[in-house]
Structures are given as structure tokens and as C-alpha cells.
């Protein structure tokens, strides 16, 4: 990927450094102290005081020190002179003083910055004229190959550009810097509307690419400068040009989360289904970067939802990885294939189960995903959840398997589904508190070892379901917890079927040959512990 824009302007943001810091240092007390200590090693006391006076436009101090024969061209550890600081601070009187006293105008600091570069960056035309009159090199370049035109374009200083192009006719300054960027590209990347319009009027517009293959449109879109994008679209015929990463301007706008730019480019004819050289689509990158509103926008514009064969995973897989439930819901509501397979032959449910993402599992189960698909290792989502020791998700998937089986049989027999809210998560409702308490007591105080499995088999729990419950081993008495989980899974199905759980439990235990357990339930019921029908909201 392209380097961040802040690195492209290194050597300029360093203007704050002219207050005493090196270009990449932060303005912390430690950095200030380090810079001052470094200066003390390279400057004599009078020279240091003179530079500080230039920074603060203190002419009295500068005059006093000059009379003491101070070296006005002394450089600090960054090779900066008093003139650098005076120009950077826009101190016209200090600049005039220094030039009148024959200060050298072309000394470059350790980054190659001269006084004319600083004047171009700050946009002070009066200072620029003074420097040019004093013989400053108008075509000087810094270490990144930037000249005054680059600096002025980068900081939106139109008067400086007009002076060099219209007055001095130095059109040969319109060259690429070391990154391959002409002033037009720099202005576009910074979003300077006024500068872009001025460069167009001066016929300095360019469709050339930088060293990474980016046009001005790429850079403006990448940084979210919609006004500049709108202007550039009037200059561009080919808007689907690719940079070195095979990214279009539209792709970069989506990657950066810039919906307005993406919309403008799409209206102009950009390919919404574009992918980069790594086969990552715009939908994928918006999902990965969690640009939720952009995902919704792309879906509304009918972007392809299904992954291509060469892609490692679907957008839904990515949304699960990011735990972005809003995107998960948007994709499912838009008929994204909820059973799409990734490179490991895993569905989104496999992935959510492996990650222990309860909310995502709930969404996928309610959407009716296929619970029988196996991954490359021959494991279903249930087996994956069990292997990863996610007991809550194991129970949720078993609830779903049993519910959908019951639903299919119930509808086939002509029955109607109860009007109940579907959920597979743990039940914490007050209406079921009594029956859940009874089931806890039954599991932890009445169940014998291996007995829960017999009950589960009677209720037609599959071998895989029993194995998945049992795999979460919690010690020698873990069978009690396993039994409790099994009872709660059973309760979930009974409640969704609209049946009386107490009556159903008593009758089932008697039919299954568990007389002692049945009598315990009956005794609790007769004692009034659970005398009312338990319902589910």
C-alpha cells in the first residue's frame, strides 16, 4: 500500500521544528530539551542567542549581537541558520535585517531546505521577493526533489505559484519530485481546491502518475477530498486507471471510508466491482476497515455480494472476524450467501463458532444457515465450537439443530408454528425461572452418572450432540453440568413448541423409565414449586 500522506510531506511539517525541534521529533519537553542540548554543542552562546532572537523577531537583540561580531550564518546541529528561523516565522523585519547584513540565502539544512522553500511553504510573497532579490536560488531542491512550486502547491499558496509561473516564467519548475509527484498531484492529495483550479488555469494539470502509479484522482480520492475529485472528474476520461496495487480511485475512496468521493466516482462510471491485485474487492475492504455506512451504500448500489473463486473469504466472513454485527445484518438482509465457504471450506458459522462470537452465531442461526456443512477437517460448526470449548455456542447450535428438525416435521404434518420470538441464547426470563430452578435441582442433586446421556438419547439427542456437550469436561462431577445443559436445551424446544414443560417433563421421564426422576418433579409440582404453566414471551 502507498505510504501515508504524512510521510510525503516530511521536510515540511518540520516547520514547527524551526521552533527548536528536528523534523520528526514531537514537541515534548524531552524533545525540546534534547534539541536545546544539541544546539548547545554546535553553537556558541552568542550564536544560539542570535538564532533565538530571529525566531522571536527580537531586532534589538539581533542588532546588539551583530555589533559584537556574532556569526549570523552560524548553523545549529540541523544546519539551520537564523535566516531559516526568521523566514519560517514570517518575521519580515528580521529577514530584512539579515539580508541587509549579507546573510547567506542558499544554506540548506540537513533535509535540503533553504529559505526560499520555507517562504514558498508559508506563502509570504514579500519575503520571497526579498530572497529572490538577494540572489536566492529559485530552482533549489530539497532532498526529496521538491522545489518552491511543490512547496507552494502543497500548502495552497496560490500567489507564490503565480509569481514563479506568470512573473518569472519558470515553467520548468513543474517537475516530479523524488516520489514522482508534480505540484498538481501534491495539491490534489492535500485537497486544495483553489490551488487545483489555479494550476488548471496555468495549464499545469497532469494525468501523469507518481512512482506508485497514482494519478491526482487517486490521491484526492484516497484522502477523501470530494471537492477536488469533482473538479478532476471534469479533466479525466479514464477513471478506472490502476495504480501499482491495481487499485482504482474508487477503490481507494472506499478503502479510506470516503463515501462522498465513492459516490461521485460511481456516478462518473467507476467499476463498483473492482478488486486490487490481492483480489480484495471494494466490499471486502469496506468491511475489513469497518466502514459500516459505506458497506450499506455499496449494497444499495448492487455490488456483487458473492466472493469470487480466487478470493480467500467472503465479506460476511470478514464482518464476523471484525465482530461488526451491523455489517453482518446488512449482508444477510441483502441475501449474501450465509453458507459461503472460505479457503478452509468454513462457513461464516464455523468462523463465528471458532471465535466464540455469541451474537454473530445467534444472527446466523436465526437466518437459517446450514448446520451440516463440514470444513476441510470434516468438522461441522458444532464440532468446531466444541473443540474451541465454547459451551454457550455448543448449546445454541444444538438448540438450533433440534428446533429446525422439529419445525420441518411440524410443518410437514400440517401444524402451525406458535407465535414465539426465536432465540437460541441462554434463557434469563423471569417467566421460566421456576422451571429452570427445578431443572438445576434435578441435574445437580438427583442425576446419577451417565444418566443424563440416557435421558438425552430418549429425547433423541444425536451422538454428535451428546459428544459436543460432554467435550467440555469440568471434573469428575462434570456430568451434573452436562445434564443441566441438556435439560435447558430440551426446555428451549418445548417452550418454542408452546408446550407445558412441567407436564411434558414428568410424562417423558415416566415413559423413558426414569421413575425416580419423574417422582421428584411431581413432588416439587405438588408442593407448588411449579404449579403453573410456564410460558415464553
Buried (B, 14 or more C-beta within 10 A) or exposed (E): EBEEEEEBBBBBEBBBBBBBBBBEBEEEEEBBEBBBEBBEEBBEEBBBBBBBBBBBBBBEBBEBBBEEEBBBBBBBBBBBBBBBBBBBBBBBEBBBBBBEEEBBBBBBBBBBBBBBBBBBBBBBBEBBEBBBEBEBBBEBBBBBBBBBBBBBBBBBBBEBBBBBBEEEEBEEBBBBBEBBBBBBBBBBBBBBBEBBBBBBEBEBBBBEBBEBBBBBBBBBBBBBBBBBBBBBBEBBEEBBBBBBBBBBBBBBBBBBBBBBBBBBBBEBEBBBEBBBEEBBBBBBBBBBBBBBEBBBBBBEEEBBBEBEEEBBBBBBBBBBBBBBBEBBBBBBEBEBBBBBBBEEBBBBBBBBBBBBBBEBBBBBBEBEBEBEBBBEEEBBBBBBBBBBEBBBBBBBBBBBBBBEBBBEEBEEEEEEEEEEEEBBBEBEEEBBEBBBEBBBBBBEEBBEEEBBBEBBEBBEBBEBBBEBBBBBEEEEEEBBBBBBBBBBBBBBBBBBBEBBBBBBBBEBBBEBEBEEBBBBBBEBBEEEBBEEEBEBE
